[in-house]
Amino acid sequence: MIEAARVNTLLNAATIEELWDHHTQFMAEYGFDRLIYGYTRYRTATSLGDPDDFLMLTNHDPCYTNVFVGEGLYFNAPMVRWALENEGACSWSVLRHMTDSGTLTPQERRVVEFNHAHGVTAGYSISFKSFSPRTKGAIALTARKGVTQSEVDDLWERCGEQILALNNVAHLRILSLPYCAPGRALTLRQRQVLGWVGDGKTIQDTATIMGLTPATVEKHLRLARQALSVETTAQAVLKAAFQNQIFFIEK
């Protein structure tokens, strides 16, 4: 019953901020007091895409995230590498095996040392199932300082299925909620014109429907392309739809 209530709470969250607040509380009750979630729709064979297009959520201390995220340290994180190559849940005990087998690169060892210095030593990573080669989402659950990996593994043995289910629900709910990078939020007019163009309307049709001039519609489309950092209107419609900035019910 408790898990059902938590699931319903996550499903009924109206914003990513509200959902993340609930999810961090739920995970803290299991002993994971620091989380970092990342998602991209723009992955290629050699890149995760423009960092400005990533959706990244965390409740880590800024002194950690300013380096791990801000300085791009996560690009060389061993568990990020694992998440890109796998799906499901993984104990951080694999880090010991990576270290013992000598498979860590110097850059990855630096990440491990940085994490240890900030008390990020025990936890689990979850790599969510992808349905497109362009997408990848994952979350790192860090246990409270002082908790050993053996204790975390014992917890997972008892509660892993519930924890995994809650994280899957949170991930899927995040994908359905509006989000955008700072400074890339569309205005109401920009969302409206992209929505009509996405529905197949011409510039003239959109101008008539909205009571605007074609030149004004063009201006809103140009500003939307700039805000989304794309070259064409078709790209703008696609990206805005990916971010749930259009075709959604406003609260």
CORDAZI-V444892 format. One record per residue. N is the residue number from 1. RES is the residue in one letter. SS is DSSP state (H for helix, E for strand, L for the rest). Layout:
N;RES;SS + N;RES;SS
This chain:
1;M;L + 2;I;H + 3;E;H + 4;A;H + 5;A;H + 6;R;H + 7;V;H + 8;N;H + 9;T;H + 10;L;H + 11;L;H + 12;N;L + 13;A;L + 14;A;L + 15;T;L + 16;I;H + 17;E;H + 18;E;H + 19;L;H + 20;W;H + 21;D;H + 22;H;H + 23;H;H + 24;T;H + 25;Q;H + 26;F;H + 27;M;H + 28;A;H + 29;E;H + 30;Y;L + 31;G;L + 32;F;E + 33;D;E + 34;R;E + 35;L;E + 36;I;E + 37;Y;E + 38;G;E + 39;Y;E + 40;T;E + 41;R;L + 42;Y;L + 43;R;L + 44;T;L + 45;A;L + 46;T;L + 47;S;L + 48;L;L + 49;G;L + 50;D;L + 51;P;H + 52;D;H + 53;D;H + 54;F;L + 55;L;E + 56;M;E + 57;L;E + 58;T;E + 59;N;L + 60;H;L + 61;D;L + 62;P;H + 63;C;H + 64;Y;H + 65;T;H + 66;N;H + 67;V;H + 68;F;H + 69;V;L + 70;G;L + 71;E;L + 72;G;L + 73;L;H + 74;Y;H + 75;F;H + 76;N;H + 77;A;L + 78;P;H + 79;M;H + 80;V;H + 81;R;H + 82;W;H + 83;A;H + 84;L;H + 85;E;H + 86;N;L + 87;E;L + 88;G;E + 89;A;E + 90;C;E + 91;S;E + 92;W;L + 93;S;L + 94;V;H + 95;L;H + 96;R;H + 97;H;H + 98;M;H + 99;T;H + 100;D;H + 101;S;H + 102;G;L + 103;T;L + 104;L;L + 105;T;L + 106;P;H + 107;Q;H + 108;E;H + 109;R;H + 110;R;H + 111;V;H + 112;V;H + 113;E;H + 114;F;H + 115;N;H + 116;H;H + 117;A;H + 118;H;L + 119;G;L + 120;V;L + 121;T;L + 122;A;L + 123;G;E + 124;Y;E + 125;S;E + 126;I;E + 127;S;E + 128;F;L + 129;K;L + 130;S;L + 131;F;L + 132;S;L + 133;P;L + 134;R;L + 135;T;L + 136;K;E + 137;G;E + 138;A;E + 139;I;E + 140;A;E + 141;L;E + 142;T;E + 143;A;E + 144;R;L + 145;K;L + 146;G;L + 147;V;L + 148;T;L + 149;Q;H + 150;S;H + 151;E;H + 152;V;H + 153;D;H + 154;D;H + 155;L;H + 156;W;H + 157;E;H + 158;R;H + 159;C;H + 160;G;H + 161;E;H + 162;Q;H + 163;I;H + 164;L;H + 165;A;H + 166;L;H + 167;N;H + 168;N;H + 169;V;H + 170;A;H + 171;H;H + 172;L;H + 173;R;H + 174;I;H + 175;L;H + 176;S;H + 177;L;L + 178;P;L + 179;Y;L + 180;C;L + 181;A;L + 182;P;L + 183;G;L + 184;R;L + 185;A;L + 186;L;L + 187;T;L + 188;L;H + 189;R;H + 190;Q;H + 191;R;H + 192;Q;H + 193;V;H + 194;L;H + 195;G;H + 196;W;H + 197;V;H + 198;G;H + 199;D;L + 200;G;L + 201;K;L + 202;T;L + 203;I;H + 204;Q;H + 205;D;H + 206;T;H + 207;A;H + 208;T;H + 209;I;H + 210;M;H + 211;G;L + 212;L;L + 213;T;L + 214;P;H + 215;A;H + 216;T;H + 217;V;H + 218;E;H + 219;K;H + 220;H;H + 221;L;H + 222;R;H + 223;L;H + 224;A;H + 225;R;H + 226;Q;H + 227;A;H + 228;L;H + 229;S;L + 230;V;L + 231;E;L + 232;T;L + 233;T;H + 234;A;H + 235;Q;H + 236;A;H + 237;V;H + 238;L;H + 239;K;H + 240;A;H + 241;A;H + 242;F;H + 243;Q;L + 244;N;L + 245;Q;L + 246;I;L + 247;F;L + 248;F;L + 249;I;L + 250;E;L + 251;K;L
